[in-house]
């Protein structure tokens, strides 16, 4: 495990394995496993809301925005919440320290 990932939500992500020639096929990590994040609060998206501001409000940490994305797999891009079509959508706000990447 890389010390750069220690404490990160990527700490358990696996690196790509080298090909037969011993050279890595890709210098990076495989996708991390996302556990089921149970939403405990339903939040109705309002004008000018952003994921980092929602994370600050609900988790007291704007860097935990990704927990909201994990709980709402239909949010592909955070900008989806900023466009007019995103207003009025209901999103789930998970517990901050739940299995799946607290």
C-alpha positions as CSV (number, residue, x, y, z in Angstrom):
1,X,0.0,0.0,0.0
2,X,1.3,3.4,-0.9
3,X,1.8,5.8,2.0
4,X,0.4,8.6,-0.3
5,X,-2.9,6.8,-0.1
6,X,-3.0,6.1,3.6
7,X,-6.2,7.5,5.1
8,X,-7.5,8.2,1.6
9,X,-10.7,6.7,0.1
10,X,-8.3,5.1,-2.4
11,X,-6.1,3.4,0.2
12,X,-7.5,0.0,-0.7
13,X,-7.6,0.5,-4.5
14,X,-5.3,-1.9,-6.4
15,X,-2.6,-0.7,-8.8
16,X,-2.6,-2.1,-12.3
17,X,-0.4,-5.2,-12.6
18,X,2.5,-5.3,-15.0
19,X,2.1,-7.1,-18.3
20,X,4.2,-10.1,-19.2
21,X,7.2,-7.9,-20.1
22,X,7.2,-6.5,-16.6
23,X,6.1,-3.0,-17.7
24,X,2.9,-1.6,-16.2
25,X,0.1,-1.4,-18.8
26,X,-1.2,1.7,-17.1
27,X,0.4,3.8,-14.3
28,X,-2.4,4.3,-11.9
29,X,-5.0,2.6,-9.8
30,X,-7.9,0.4,-10.6
31,X,-11.3,1.9,-9.6
32,X,-12.0,1.9,-5.9
33,X,-14.8,-0.2,-4.5
34,X,-17.8,1.9,-3.6
35,X,-19.8,0.3,-0.8
36,X,-23.5,1.0,-0.5
37,X,-24.1,4.4,1.0
38,X,-27.5,4.6,2.7
39,X,-29.1,8.0,2.4
40,X,-30.4,9.2,5.7
41,X,-31.6,12.6,4.6
42,X,-33.4,13.6,1.4
43,X,-32.3,17.0,0.2
44,X,-34.1,19.0,-2.5
45,X,-31.6,20.7,-4.7
46,X,-32.0,24.5,-4.9
47,X,-30.5,27.2,-7.1
48,X,-26.8,27.7,-6.8
49,X,-26.1,24.7,-4.6
50,X,-22.8,22.9,-5.0
51,X,-21.7,19.5,-3.7
52,X,-18.8,21.0,-1.7
53,X,-21.2,23.5,0.0
54,X,-23.7,20.7,0.8
55,X,-20.8,18.6,2.3
56,X,-19.8,21.6,4.4
57,X,-23.4,22.0,5.6
58,X,-24.1,18.3,6.4
59,X,-20.6,17.0,7.2
60,X,-18.8,20.2,8.3
61,X,-16.1,19.3,5.7
62,X,-16.4,20.5,2.1
63,X,-13.9,17.8,1.0
64,X,-16.4,15.1,1.7
65,X,-18.5,16.0,-1.4
66,X,-17.7,12.6,-2.9
67,X,-19.8,10.9,-0.2
68,X,-22.9,12.6,-1.7
69,X,-21.9,11.4,-5.1
70,X,-21.3,7.8,-3.8
71,X,-24.9,7.8,-2.4
72,X,-26.3,9.2,-5.7
73,X,-24.9,7.2,-8.6
74,X,-27.1,9.1,-11.0
75,X,-25.0,12.2,-10.4
76,X,-22.3,11.8,-13.0
77,X,-21.0,15.3,-13.0
78,X,-21.3,17.7,-10.1
79,X,-22.3,20.4,-12.6
80,X,-25.5,18.4,-13.2
81,X,-26.8,20.0,-10.0
82,X,-26.0,23.5,-11.2
83,X,-28.0,23.4,-14.4
84,X,-31.7,24.3,-14.3
85,X,-32.8,20.7,-14.8
86,X,-31.2,19.8,-11.5
87,X,-33.3,22.2,-9.4
88,X,-35.9,20.4,-7.4
89,X,-34.2,17.0,-7.7
90,X,-34.1,14.9,-4.5
91,X,-30.7,13.6,-3.6
92,X,-29.6,11.5,-0.7
93,X,-27.2,12.7,2.0
94,X,-25.5,9.7,3.6
95,X,-23.9,9.3,7.0
96,X,-20.5,10.8,6.9
97,X,-18.6,7.8,8.3
98,X,-20.4,4.9,6.8
99,X,-18.9,1.8,5.3
100,X,-18.0,2.4,1.6
101,X,-15.6,5.2,2.2
102,X,-16.1,7.3,5.2
